[in-house]
Amino acid sequence: GSVVTWGNPNYGGDSSQVQHQLKNVQQISGTYGAFAAILADGTVVTWGDPRCGGDSSRVRDQLRNVQQISGTGSAFAAILA
């Protein structure tokens, strides 16, 4: 499905920067200030405060075949297939 966000833009309430990537979303998980969405192809899109996991660029290459994501206050963990 698609995603609609609202609330404080500094903490994930504004997903406009990644909206074009948020297609065929299967699951969303959140931390205190960020969101992570698993897409149908098993990749992940993140947005929100980088200090809370909103920037996944360092692990982007590892985020393939993701089955589930869980978030704490300021970090995410992903289960891969």
Order of alpha helices (4+ residues) and beta strands (2+ residues): beta-beta-beta-beta-beta
